[in-house]
């Protein structure tokens, strides 16, 4: 199983970063507007996110922990169909009103890791710019 881990420092308070990340339904569009073009709750605990390149992912909520600022979910299908996926996003305080955002995907088949990692990297850049421009 391939594991992709990305992290970034965001010059925004962790409470404000978590307000976006912890929003399971609308969080993807709020994180990366323009990169993610739509995110809807298809049924309880299942969202469908649409990306600007036409990729559509169906994701199942595994859990949200407000105390640790951690969201876990799994890609379960649509145009991306891993045989296994487990993902988490977590926000940590990083001193002086800054945040460290950690995003991990464990995925099979392994050949999905490169494309997933590139999309995560791009999404993180948009996320950082989006939140920091609101300050």
PASEBA-1860 file (N, C-alpha, C; in nm, 3 decimals):
! residues 135
1> XXXXXXXX> 0.085/-0.117/0.000/0.000/0.000/0.000/0.089/0.123/0.000 ~ 0.055/0.219/-0.084/0.130/0.345/-0.090/0.074/0.442/0.012 ~ 0.162/0.520/0.069/0.121/0.623/0.164/0.176/0.756/0.115 ~ 0.088/0.854/0.107/0.127/0.988/0.065/0.099/1.082/0.180 ~ 0.201/1.155/0.224/0.182/1.251/0.332/0.232/1.387/0.287 ~ 0.148/1.487/0.307/0.182/1.625/0.273/0.151/1.712/0.395 ~ 0.234/1.812/0.416/0.202/1.908/0.521/0.246/2.046/0.480 ~ 0.182/2.144/0.543/0.208/2.283/0.508/0.183/2.369/0.632
9> XXXXXXXX> 0.258/2.478/0.640/0.237/2.577/0.745/0.148/2.687/0.687 ~ 0.044/2.722/0.759/-0.051/2.824/0.714/-0.050/2.936/0.816 ~ -0.032/3.056/0.771/-0.030/3.172/0.860/-0.172/3.214/0.897 ~ -0.243/3.121/0.958/-0.380/3.143/1.002/-0.402/3.062/1.129 ~ -0.481/3.115/1.220/-0.508/3.049/1.347/-0.569/2.910/1.325 ~ -0.528/2.812/1.404/-0.581/2.676/1.388/-0.733/2.666/1.399 ~ -0.795/2.750/1.480/-0.941/2.749/1.492/-1.005/2.783/1.357 ~ -0.948/2.880/1.286/-1.001/2.920/1.156/-0.973/2.815/1.049
17> XXXXXXXX> -0.857/2.752/1.055/-0.825/2.645/0.959/-0.919/2.528/0.983 ~ -0.939/2.490/1.109/-1.028/2.379/1.140/-1.172/2.408/1.100 ~ -1.215/2.531/1.107/-1.351/2.566/1.066/-1.376/2.527/0.921 ~ -1.274/2.531/0.839/-1.286/2.492/0.698/-1.269/2.340/0.684 ~ -1.161/2.286/0.739/-1.129/2.143/0.725/-1.240/2.057/0.786 ~ -1.292/2.098/0.901/-1.393/2.019/0.970/-1.532/2.025/0.911 ~ -1.550/2.104/0.806/-1.678/2.114/0.736/-1.681/2.007/0.627 ~ -1.732/1.889/0.661/-1.725/1.776/0.568/-1.794/1.804/0.435
25> XXXXXXXX> -1.908/1.868/0.439/-1.984/1.890/0.316/-1.920/1.995/0.226 ~ -1.898/2.114/0.276/-1.850/2.225/0.194/-1.700/2.250/0.204 ~ -1.632/2.182/0.295/-1.490/2.203/0.317/-1.403/2.198/0.192 ~ -1.422/2.098/0.104/-1.335/2.092/-0.014/-1.339/2.218/-0.101 ~ -1.459/2.273/-0.124/-1.470/2.395/-0.204/-1.415/2.514/-0.128 ~ -1.437/2.518/0.003/-1.385/2.629/0.084/-1.232/2.622/0.093 ~ -1.175/2.502/0.090/-1.030/2.485/0.097/-0.963/2.527/-0.033 ~ -1.020/2.484/-0.143/-0.953/2.503/-0.272/-1.051/2.549/-0.380
33> XXXXXXXX> -1.107/2.670/-0.364/-1.202/2.718/-0.465/-1.135/2.728/-0.601 ~ -1.206/2.681/-0.701/-1.152/2.680/-0.836/-1.085/2.547/-0.869 ~ -1.013/2.489/-0.775/-0.954/2.356/-0.792/-1.061/2.251/-0.767 ~ -1.139/2.270/-0.660/-1.257/2.188/-0.633/-1.376/2.276/-0.669 ~ -1.457/2.230/-0.764/-1.566/2.313/-0.815/-1.700/2.285/-0.749 ~ -1.713/2.169/-0.683/-1.840/2.137/-0.619/-1.817/2.030/-0.513 ~ -1.896/2.035/-0.409/-1.895/1.933/-0.304/-2.034/1.928/-0.245 ~ -2.096/1.811/-0.254/-2.232/1.797/-0.205/-2.244/1.671/-0.120
41> XXXXXXXX> -2.335/1.675/-0.025/-2.365/1.558/0.055/-2.465/1.474/-0.023 ~ -2.424/1.357/-0.069/-2.510/1.271/-0.150/-2.607/1.192/-0.064 ~ -2.561/1.159/0.055/-2.641/1.089/0.155/-2.566/1.107/0.287 ~ -2.628/1.075/0.398/-2.557/1.099/0.525/-2.419/1.031/0.526 ~ -2.315/1.112/0.553/-2.180/1.060/0.562/-2.110/1.033/0.431 ~ -2.173/1.068/0.319/-2.112/1.047/0.186/-2.116/1.179/0.110 ~ -1.997/1.229/0.069/-1.994/1.350/-0.014/-1.939/1.315/-0.152 ~ -1.977/1.399/-0.246/-1.924/1.387/-0.382/-1.855/1.519/-0.412
49> XXXXXXXX> -1.725/1.511/-0.440/-1.646/1.630/-0.473/-1.608/1.625/-0.620 ~ -1.624/1.739/-0.687/-1.590/1.751/-0.828/-1.474/1.849/-0.842 ~ -1.374/1.808/-0.920/-1.254/1.889/-0.940/-1.257/1.954/-1.078 ~ -1.182/2.061/-1.092/-1.181/2.139/-1.217/-1.140/2.055/-1.338 ~ -1.058/1.952/-1.317/-1.014/1.869/-1.430/-1.116/1.761/-1.467 ~ -1.232/1.760/-1.399/-1.337/1.664/-1.429/-1.337/1.542/-1.338 ~ -1.235/1.525/-1.256/-1.232/1.414/-1.162/-1.345/1.429/-1.061 ~ -1.414/1.320/-1.035/-1.521/1.318/-0.935/-1.487/1.208/-0.836
57> XXXXXXXX> -1.494/1.242/-0.707/-1.467/1.141/-0.605/-1.583/1.133/-0.507 ~ -1.620/1.011/-0.476/-1.720/0.984/-0.374/-1.640/0.947/-0.249 ~ -1.671/1.017/-0.138/-1.593/0.999/-0.016/-1.685/0.969/0.102 ~ -1.643/0.873/0.184/-1.719/0.837/0.304/-1.652/0.898/0.426 ~ -1.729/0.965/0.508/-1.679/1.019/0.634/-1.653/0.903/0.730 ~ -1.533/0.898/0.783/-1.500/0.798/0.885/-1.519/0.859/1.024 ~ -1.470/0.981/1.042/-1.489/1.046/1.171/-1.438/1.189/1.173 ~ -1.497/1.268/1.260/-1.453/1.405/1.284/-1.429/1.419/1.434
65> XXXXXXXX> -1.310/1.468/1.470/-1.277/1.488/1.610/-1.241/1.635/1.629 ~ -1.335/1.712/1.683/-1.312/1.855/1.703/-1.201/1.881/1.805 ~ -1.187/1.794/1.904/-1.085/1.815/2.008/-0.944/1.808/1.949 ~ -0.919/1.709/1.863/-0.786/1.695/1.802/-0.777/1.761/1.664 ~ -0.887/1.819/1.620/-0.896/1.883/1.488/-0.854/1.785/1.377 ~ -0.917/1.670/1.377/-0.882/1.564/1.280/-1.008/1.514/1.212 ~ -1.000/1.503/1.080/-1.107/1.448/0.999/-1.051/1.327/0.925 ~ -1.123/1.215/0.927/-1.082/1.095/0.854/-1.192/1.059/0.755
73> XXXXXXXX> -1.150/1.019/0.637/-1.245/0.983/0.533/-1.182/0.882/0.438 ~ -1.261/0.831/0.346/-1.213/0.732/0.251/-1.274/0.759/0.114 ~ -1.190/0.757/0.010/-1.240/0.765/-0.127/-1.298/0.628/-0.160 ~ -1.425/0.625/-0.198/-1.492/0.497/-0.222/-1.541/0.480/-0.365 ~ -1.508/0.576/-0.454/-1.548/0.554/-0.592/-1.577/0.678/-0.671 ~ -1.637/0.660/-0.782/-1.674/0.750/-0.890/-1.563/0.744/-0.995 ~ -1.509/0.856/-1.046/-1.408/0.843/-1.151/-1.274/0.796/-1.095 ~ -1.250/0.812/-0.964/-1.133/0.755/-0.899/-1.182/0.636/-0.817
81> XXXXXXXX> -1.127/0.517/-0.846/-1.177/0.398/-0.781/-1.064/0.316/-0.719 ~ -1.012/0.360/-0.606/-0.910/0.280/-0.540/-0.972/0.152/-0.483 ~ -0.888/0.049/-0.471/-0.936/-0.072/-0.404/-0.937/-0.051/-0.253 ~ -0.853/0.041/-0.207/-0.850/0.079/-0.065/-0.802/0.224/-0.056 ~ -0.863/0.300/0.031/-0.817/0.436/0.058/-0.854/0.472/0.201 ~ -0.760/0.528/0.271/-0.785/0.582/0.404/-0.712/0.715/0.410 ~ -0.783/0.820/0.444/-0.723/0.954/0.445/-0.755/1.025/0.575 ~ -0.665/1.115/0.613/-0.692/1.200/0.728/-0.633/1.338/0.703
89> XXXXXXXX> -0.698/1.435/0.763/-0.652/1.574/0.763/-0.651/1.618/0.908 ~ -0.542/1.682/0.950/-0.536/1.726/1.088/-0.468/1.862/1.095 ~ -0.520/1.946/1.186/-0.470/2.082/1.205/-0.405/2.091/1.343 ~ -0.281/2.140/1.346/-0.206/2.157/1.471/-0.170/2.304/1.488 ~ -0.167/2.350/1.613/-0.116/2.484/1.640/0.034/2.484/1.610 ~ 0.082/2.594/1.552/0.223/2.605/1.515/0.281/2.738/1.563 ~ 0.234/2.785/1.677/0.287/2.906/1.739/0.243/3.035/1.672 ~ 0.221/3.137/1.751/0.190/3.272/1.704/0.079/3.277/1.599
97> XXXXXXXX> -0.030/3.206/1.624/-0.146/3.213/1.534/-0.128/3.142/1.403 ~ -0.032/3.053/1.395/-0.009/2.976/1.272/-0.056/2.832/1.291 ~ -0.070/2.762/1.181/-0.117/2.623/1.183/-0.025/2.535/1.100 ~ -0.016/2.411/1.144/0.048/2.307/1.061/-0.063/2.212/1.021 ~ -0.080/2.196/0.890/-0.185/2.113/0.835/-0.120/1.987/0.778 ~ -0.166/1.870/0.823/-0.110/1.742/0.779/-0.221/1.663/0.710 ~ -0.189/1.614/0.589/-0.285/1.540/0.508/-0.220/1.409/0.466 ~ -0.284/1.298/0.497/-0.229/1.166/0.467/-0.332/1.084/0.390
105> XXXXXXXX> -0.284/1.016/0.285/-0.365/0.917/0.211/-0.287/0.787/0.207 ~ -0.349/0.679/0.251/-0.298/0.544/0.229/-0.387/0.484/0.122 ~ -0.326/0.441/0.012/-0.407/0.405/-0.103/-0.353/0.280/-0.175 ~ -0.445/0.202/-0.228/-0.414/0.092/-0.318/-0.505/0.106/-0.439 ~ -0.464/0.077/-0.559/-0.331/0.032/-0.594/-0.227/0.144/-0.581 ~ -0.104/0.102/-0.567/0.006/0.195/-0.544/0.020/0.300/-0.655 ~ -0.018/0.264/-0.778/0.003/0.360/-0.889/-0.089/0.481/-0.880 ~ -0.184/0.483/-0.790/-0.267/0.603/-0.769/-0.193/0.708/-0.685
113> XXXXXXXX> -0.087/0.669/-0.616/-0.020/0.758/-0.523/0.040/0.881/-0.591 ~ 0.100/0.865/-0.708/0.162/0.980/-0.774/0.060/1.087/-0.811 ~ -0.050/1.047/-0.873/-0.153/1.143/-0.912/-0.219/1.203/-0.788 ~ -0.243/1.120/-0.688/-0.305/1.169/-0.566/-0.212/1.269/-0.496 ~ -0.084/1.238/-0.490/0.014/1.328/-0.428/0.022/1.461/-0.500 ~ 0.021/1.459/-0.634/0.026/1.583/-0.711/-0.099/1.668/-0.685 ~ -0.215/1.603/-0.680/-0.339/1.676/-0.653/-0.339/1.734/-0.511 ~ -0.289/1.657/-0.416/-0.280/1.707/-0.279/-0.187/1.828/-0.271
121> XXXXXXXX> -0.073/1.819/-0.337/0.024/1.930/-0.336/-0.038/2.056/-0.394 ~ -0.106/2.042/-0.507/-0.171/2.158/-0.569/-0.280/2.213/-0.478 ~ -0.363/2.124/-0.422/-0.470/2.167/-0.333/-0.419/2.240/-0.210 ~ -0.306/2.194/-0.156/-0.248/2.261/-0.039/-0.205/2.404/-0.071 ~ -0.148/2.423/-0.188/-0.108/2.558/-0.228/-0.228/2.652/-0.238 ~ -0.336/2.602/-0.296/-0.458/2.683/-0.307/-0.516/2.709/-0.169 ~ -0.517/2.607/-0.083/-0.570/2.620/0.053/-0.494/2.726/0.131 ~ -0.362/2.720/0.127/-0.279/2.818/0.197/-0.309/2.960/0.148
129> XXXXXXX> -0.311/2.977/0.017/-0.337/3.108/-0.042/-0.477/3.158/-0.005 ~ -0.575/3.070/-0.010/-0.712/3.108/0.021/-0.725/3.158/0.165 ~ -0.672/3.081/0.259/-0.686/3.119/0.400/-0.601/3.241/0.434 ~ -0.480/3.247/0.384/-0.394/3.360/0.418/-0.443/3.491/0.356 ~ -0.513/3.484/0.244/-0.564/3.606/0.181/-0.681/3.664/0.260 ~ -0.743/3.586/0.347/-0.856/3.632/0.429/-0.811/3.706/0.553 ~ -0.683/3.701/0.585/-0.632/3.762/0.709/-0.638/3.912/0.704
END
